[in-house]
Amino acid sequence: MKVVKTDDFLKSLAALPKTIERLYRTQEERFRMNYRDPRLHIKSVRGLAHVLSLRITRRYRAFFYFQNAETAVFFDIDHRKDAYR
């Protein structure tokens, strides 16, 4: 799976604690190998068609959509309490 990251995503990722950034990179590798891996905890975001969330930790989520069958666009990463507003 090809992963594309928006500029906003990269800025948000850089602002996170380094431990969260490392955990994101682990999850991204799992995603690239098999986006259906249950350890990713991918869920649809209610109210937003085609937007999905990937769990980084219990508190952090990365948001993405599939551009096509082989490309996912990651556009946001944030703390749960802020992300779903």
Secondary structure, DSSP 8 states (H G I E B T S, - for coil): -EEEE-HHHHHHHHHS-HHHHHHHHHHHHHHHH-TT-GGG--EE-TTSTT-EEEESSSSEEEEEEEEETTEEEEEEEEEHHHHT-
